[in-house]
Amino acid sequence: MLKIVFALLLLANAALFAYHQGYLSAGPAEVREPGRMTRQLNADRIQLLPAAAADAPPASVAEVAACTEIGSFDAEEAKRFDARIAALALGERVTQRAIDEPSRHIVFIPPQGNKEGADKKAGELKKLGVKDFYVIQDAGELKWGISLGIFRTEEAARAHLTALNQKGVRSARLAPYAAAPSKVAYRLRDLDAAARAELDKIKADFPQQEIRGCEAA
């Protein structure tokens, strides 16, 4: 009998403990939510969103290129490129920048008067072992002269002239070489992804030109 009473008391104590811990609460789960909310960390930062906003994927951020530069266009190519980019309607966001060709130097034999004279001089050069040259036939001050090389620096041109003199070429001279006409590069600012895609399509028609980044100033 005592064992039965002791067992009943033990079960009663266990039930009372479970009740105080909430294990025997008969109410719905929402009854305990206020207590759970008080235990939340940084609960004041929680924001409720509409269902549509919660389900929507994060908005993509459009990439904008601050400054894009393309090319080294001669006058004819520049006209074609102007016509193509007009459709982008960039207005003041597109500008041109002049690209000056670096000064160069030419080692040459002065004009020989006519083709026959130039060919005769060319034969003499071959006999001296000089192979890298060509007869200048373009209209200009050096027509029917002979070019022996065009160099980016005067030092390189002078060294070549010295080497020719050592082979017996006495009539060769050195002079500045007229640079080609200035070319232009285009700078396009604040291009979004769509405009950059159109620029890439246009660039495909100008395969020799290069696209690069630049300063937006």
Secondary structure, DSSP 8 states (H G I E B T S, - for coil): -HHHHHHHHHHHHHHHHHHHTTTT--S-GGGGHHHHHHT-TTGGG-----HHHHHS--------EEEEEEEEE-HHHHHHHHHHHGGG--GGGEEEEEE----EEEEEE---SSHHHHHHHHHHHHHTT--S-EE--SSSTTTT-EEEEEESSHHHHHHHHHHHHHHT--S-EEEEE-----EEEEEEEEE-HHHHHHHHHHHTT-TT--EEE----
